[in-house]
Amino acid sequence: MLLEEEEKKEEEEEEEEEEEEEEEEEEEEEKKEEEEARGVYDRERGRVVASGWVEVSSLVGVTSDFIRFVLKEI
């Protein structure tokens, strides 16, 4: 009896851990989608690399070389 109860508890704990992992993965995916919506998302690095491109490129007197430099530094 005790062994059966322990096995059931272990199974329940494993299921709970799996559910928590799935929830964390879903949250990470949602976060990535939000970042993609805000700017260009670099999948290799896992972060936004060109957020606000329109604002930067619309500045008067800003050359494309400077814009590239700024984006590389982000």
N, C-alpha and C positions, 0 to 999 in steps of 0.2 A: 504494500500500500504506500509506504513512504517513498519508495523508489519511483512509483508511478506519479505521485504528486510532485516529486522533485523534477522528473522529466517534463511534466506538464508546465511547471514554472519556468524551466529552462527554455522550452519551446516558446512560451509567451514572451519571455525576455528577448529571445532572438527575433521574434516577429516585431516587437516594439523597436528594436535597434534598426531593423531593416526599414521600417516605416519612417523613422527619424532620418535615416540616410537619404531616403527618397525625397523627403520634405526639404532637406538641405540642398539637394541637387536641383530641385524645382526652384527654390529661392535663388540659387546662383544663376540659373538659366534666365529667370525673370530679370535679375539685375543686369545681366549681359544685354538682354533685349532693350532695356531702358537706356543703357549706355549707347547701344547702336542707334537708337532713335535720336539721341542728343548729338552724335558726331560719328566720325569714321572710326570704326572699331577694328583694332589690330588683333586678330585672332591668335597670332603666334605669341604675342606678349600678354594678351588677355586684358587690354585696357583701351580707352579712347585716346586716339593720337591726334585728332584734328578737330576738336570741338570748337565751334565758333568760326569756321572757315570763312563764311560770308562776311562777318564783321571784320576779320583781319584783312581779307583781300580787298575790301571796299575802302580802306583807308587811303587817303590821297598821298601820293609820293612813296608808297611802299612798293618796293620791287619784288618780283617773283623770287629772286635769290634770297632776299631777306625772309620772305614768307617760308620758303623751304627750310632755311636755317632755324627759324622759330619752331617749326613743326618737328624738326629732328630733335630739338632740345627738350621737347615736351615728353 
